[in-house]
């Protein structure tokens, strides 16, 4: 049976504090379930390069690459170099905030990658939807319930997010026949949690507490907020707690029994 259930991470503007810890997971049907809480961010796998340098190199592969990256950069796309490393993924037995699907806690080694410093914004999504050729499915240009160019795009399904990544991949000269690690993609759950933690081992990347001055959650604002409104984590990534849930590349599993330990997406 096909597993259409897909994981999301980070929780959202409406989520209670107990569901915002770095290890927390959510899972929904990636085909149909869209919500004003569901968004995405992207990763690109390459050795650390500035966006400008990547533009010059990719232009040698595809004539549309430079214009694509320049347009998205003008709309606020920033790619952060996430260093390679290892971390304990999930929650420990006895953790009062832990859920069974966050266990067993396990060591994961993650390769270096580059991640957008914010969730994909509505302006970025609209530009890709309107300017880059369709790969498999149509994309709505303005799907979000809460409107604003610098707010995260939301009300998007996992499959629409895959189409967004595929359109970017083709425009940047990547072959869609490449493995996920050689194109633009959604992060794996391991990559997402590793990037969220940014070297921390506490419940949140802010420590063992998270306040409403540090993130948009618990309905304190009542809607999404512009990206970069709150301070980033230690690696320069914004909104890793709250604002919108973010789709990940994996298939949903009810626990981490048998999970990959190399940071890759768990796709079987």
FENVENZI-V908860 format. One record per backbone hydrogen bond with DSSP energy under -0.5 kcal/mol. CO is the residue of the C=O (numbers start at 1). NH is the residue of the N-H. Records with the same first field share a line. If there is no record, write none. Layout:
CO->NH + NH
//
This chain:
2->4
4->30
5->252
6->28
7->248
8->26
9->246
10->242
12->15
13->219
15->218
16->19
17->20
21->24
24->10
26->8
28->6
29->33
30->158 + 159
32->34
35->38 + 155
37->39 + 245
38->155 + 156
39->247
40->120
41->187
42->116
43->185
44->46 + 114
50->54
51->55
52->56
53->57
54->58
55->59
56->60
57->60
58->61 + 62
62->65 + 66
64->68
65->69
66->70
67->71
68->72
69->73
70->74
71->75
72->77
73->76
78->80 + 117
80->82 + 115
81->83
82->113
85->110
87->89 + 108
89->106
92->95
95->98
99->102
100->103
102->91
103->256
106->89
108->87
110->85
113->82
114->44
115->80
117->238
120->153
121->125
122->126
123->127
124->128
125->129
126->130
127->131
128->132
145->147
148->122 + 151
149->123
150->227
151->122
157->161
158->162
159->163
160->164
161->165
162->166
163->167
164->168
165->169
166->170
167->171
168->172
169->174
170->173
175->178
179->182
180->183
183->45
185->43
187->249
188->192
189->193
190->194
191->195
192->196
193->197
194->198
197->200
203->22
204->207
207->204
211->214 + 215
215->217
216->243
217->220
225->152
226->229
233->236
237->233
242->244
243->13
245->39
246->9
256->259
261->109
265->267
266->251
//
